[in-house]
């Protein structure tokens, strides 16, 4: 299996399976002599871990992580950093009936076609379980960026047809996490909670949109050809399980405007920023950051594991039906918020380190 690495100036490598011994990540190229707050990494993992409330899978993983390499006396040494997260509550027998059956919406069939062999327990390598390692790496990247005053925040903007009706200012993590579905608008949060409770009763699932905002990113980050800011961020985000699309700034809405309506009018130059009256571009022009906030919408499909009988085929191509047991989220978005933040942080750090050659 190729392409388990991502990044240029800082390389992230992912390993492990959903029901294996554990999952993890290694990080190559992180600056040495950087003071690491271990508790902040654990905090990020706790925001992603299963079993948080009635709206998440009941799989009971603590997601306590181990530092295997690269950090000594809470400082990075410059050698590869390895984080390992044991699997402690996998119930592989829940998947015994799926060994020879392809679940609709899952990667079962494509894995078999490509590799000729797969780990059917919880999806194996294709499981969102492996994103825990990404969150650990992203939490470390976030600490580095925060020292540069770069802030990254994501929250649930929409579930199914229920969406926040207005633009939200940069909410605090406390505001976001005060909602069990990580929607910082109280009215919308209650509506989403009621909707998800109905989904749980019916065994159905839903998708939606996570909004991510990056503040205080200086102008000049990103390369103008094959390293555009939005292209690099997109590469990281589109590797998250269930992500089906991303948009920057006004995104697809900009196709409904004329040029005079869509252009951001420049107002002034400030230190490390180009100030404009609007931010329809989402903080990036020509693939390079302007200094205005980077605004991103990330679209997630509904969770594929639904609790009703579905028509499918087996690995012989024969028609059959499947009933999916196991423990699954009715909506992945609340737990995906820290995954989005982490992937964005790793993309920004990669470009930020590259930009140092121009200083």
LINLIN-V618219 format. One record per run of one state. SS is the DSSP state (a for helix, b for strand, c for the rest). FROM is the first residue (numbers start at 1). TO is the last residue. If there is no record, write none. Layout:
# LINLIN-V618219
ss->SS from->FROM to->TO
ss->SS from->FROM to->TO
This chain:
# LINLIN-V618219
ss->c from->1 to->4
ss->b from->5 to->6
ss->c from->7 to->10
ss->b from->11 to->16
ss->c from->17 to->21
ss->b from->22 to->28
ss->c from->29 to->34
ss->b from->35 to->35
ss->c from->36 to->37
ss->a from->38 to->48
ss->c from->49 to->64
ss->b from->65 to->69
ss->c from->70 to->70
ss->b from->71 to->72
ss->c from->73 to->74
ss->b from->75 to->76
ss->c from->77 to->80
ss->b from->81 to->86
ss->c from->87 to->91
ss->a from->92 to->98
ss->c from->99 to->100
ss->b from->101 to->101
ss->c from->102 to->107
ss->a from->108 to->115
ss->c from->116 to->120
ss->a from->121 to->126
ss->c from->127 to->127
ss->a from->128 to->147
ss->c from->148 to->150
ss->b from->151 to->159
ss->c from->160 to->161
ss->b from->162 to->163
ss->c from->164 to->172
ss->a from->173 to->177
ss->c from->178 to->185
ss->a from->186 to->202
ss->c from->203 to->207
ss->b from->208 to->215
ss->c from->216 to->228
ss->a from->229 to->237
ss->c from->238 to->242
ss->b from->243 to->248
ss->c from->249 to->250
ss->a from->251 to->256
ss->c from->257 to->258
ss->a from->259 to->262
ss->c from->263 to->265
ss->b from->266 to->270
ss->c from->271 to->272
ss->b from->273 to->276
ss->c from->277 to->283
ss->b from->284 to->285
ss->c from->286 to->287
ss->b from->288 to->289
ss->c from->290 to->293
ss->b from->294 to->300
ss->c from->301 to->309
ss->b from->310 to->314
ss->c from->315 to->318
ss->b from->319 to->322
ss->c from->323 to->332
ss->a from->333 to->358
ss->c from->359 to->359
